[in-house]
Amino acid sequence: MQELTFITKQGNSIRDVFDDLAALRIAVFHDYPYLYEGTPAYEKEYLQPYVRSERSFLFAVYHDQQMVGATTCIPLLDETAEIRQPFEEAGYALDTLFYFGESILLNPYRGKGLGHRFFDEREAHARSFGTYRKACFFSVEREPNHPQKPVNYRPNDEFWKKRGYVKQAQLQTTLSWPDIGQTHSTPKPLVCWMRDL
């Protein structure tokens, strides 16, 4: 862990590490359950809400010059319509919710406590404003017998539960991205996890 360095970015300054973040997202989300056939163009579009939001936040881990881990969060009000819609329909006050984006690490850096650090950093950032009451994120839902599901796959559900997050089956959305080997995006169901801040 001594060779790792950490950086934080907020708002428009996240743009400074766009290439690093895009490469990391493409690498990590290539694996199950996302099976994401990433492209820089898709990544640039994904990043836009974060560079427009004054309160968005990125915490990243570098090994030498390579970004090996990163996590992001943003006020739910600054997220896309697809992310906001389930909360709007359920009657939540959107200005009290902070949305947690990706939490990604390359394989060699897992199991070293960085996953907890990612949540600690995001939760602290959300609490720092004094107005947000809950943290939430969406997780992709694949069918149980998906042909590309690894035999030894372990979902993150237990880790999230230990962090105090509760699955909210009534809060679901759909996002589209191209699966591995595809050139067009297809819709994927996602379900919300939430906890009090």
N, C-alpha and C positions, 0 to 999 in steps of 0.2 A: 504493500500500500504506500510505502514511502515514495515511490517513483511517480505516484499519481498527483496531478494538480487539479484544482477546482476553480471554476469561473461561474459568475452569475451575470445575467443580462436581463434588462427590463425594457419593455416596449420596443421602440424602433431599433434599438441597439442589437436586438436578436438577429437583425439582418446581417450583422458583422460575421456571424458564424453559420450563415445559411448553408453554404456548401458542405461544411462538416456535419451539420445536423441532417441534411438531406441524405448524405452518404450513409450515416449511421441508421437512419430510419429505414432506408431501402434494404440494408443488410439484415437488421434484426427482424423486420416485419416480413421478410421473405419466408421465415419459418412458420410452421403451424402455431397458432390457429389462424394467423392473418393471411399467409400464403400470398403476399402482396408482390405483384410484378411492378415495382416502383420505377418511376421516371422522374428526372429533374423537373419536367414541366408540371407534373402532378404535385410535386413537393412545393414548388413555388406558389401554386394556388393554395395549397394547404396552409402555408405560412402567413398568408395575408392578414387574417384576423389578429395574429400575434404582433405583427409589426405596426398595426393600426391602433392597438390598445395600449394606453399609457400604463396600465397596471398588469400587463402580462409579464410572465417571469420564466426564465430558463436557468436551470442549474446544470452544469455540464462537467464531465470528468474527462481529463486528458491523460494519456500515457505518451510521454514525449510530445510529438506534434499531432497525434491522432486522437480525435474525440472517440472515446470508447463507451461512454454512457451519457445519458441526458434525460432530463425530465422537464416538463413545462406545465404551466397553469395560467388561467385567464378568467376574469370575471365572466360569469355565464352570459350576462347582457352583451358582451363583446364577441360571443361565439356565433357560429353560423345558424341559420334558421332551422336546419335539421337537428341540431343539438338543442336549441332552445324550445322547440315545439312541444315535446312531451311534458316539460315542466309548465309551460304556459297553459296547456290543456288541463293539467292536473291542478291548476290554481295556485302554484307556488309564486311567491314574490321573487322575481328573478334577480333583483338587486341585493338579495341576501345569500345568493349561491355563488360559489367559486368553483369553476370547472377545471378538473385535472386532466391534462392531455396525456401524451405518452410518458412512459417510464421504461426506458430501454437501456440494455447493457449487452455488450458482446459477451459471448459464452465464457471466455477465460476470466472475466472479472465478476462473475456471479458467485454468490455464496460468501461474500466478504463484508456484508452489512450495508452495501451501497443502496439496496432496495429500500431499507428503512431510512437511510439518509435522504433519499429522494422524497419520501413522504414527509419527513421532518421538515425539510426545506420548504416544500410547497405549503404545508399546513401553517408554518410560521409566517410565510409571506401573506397568505390569505388573512390570518389573524391580525397582522400588523395594521390593517386599515380600520379595525374595530367595528365594522359594519356587516361583515359577512357571518352568517350563522351556520352554514353547512358547506361541506366539500362533497363533490360528486364526480363520477366519471362513468364512461360507458365501456363495456367489454363485449367483444364479438362472441356470438353464439353460433357454434358449428354443430351440425347434427352428430349425435353420439357415435355413429359408425362411419364417420367420414373416411374415405379411402386413403387420405394422406395423413391421418392422425398417427403419430409415432406410437409404437407399442409402450414405451416408457414415459409417455406424456403425462405431466402433472400440471393441472391448472393452478392458477394463482389464488383460487378462492380461499383456501385456508390462511394464506398470508394476509389477504385483505381483511378477513374476519378478525384476525389477531390485531390488526391495526384499528379495529372498531367499525369497519365498514359493513353495511348490511345490504344485501341484494334487494333491489326494488323491482320486482317482476312487473309491476304495473307501469313502470317508466321504461319504454322501449323506443328505439328509433331505427332508422335504416340508413346506412351509408353505402356508397358504391366505390369500388376500386377494381382494377383488373387482377384476377388470380394469376398465379404462375402459369406462363405459357399462353396467356390471353392478351389480346390487343385492345379489348373493349372492357369497360367497367360493368360489373354486375352487382345488384343490391345484396347487402349482408345485414342480418338483424343484429342489433346490439342491445344489451340490457344495462340498466343503471345500478351503480353501487353508491352508497351515501353514508355520511356520518356527520354528527354535530362537530363543529369546530371548537 
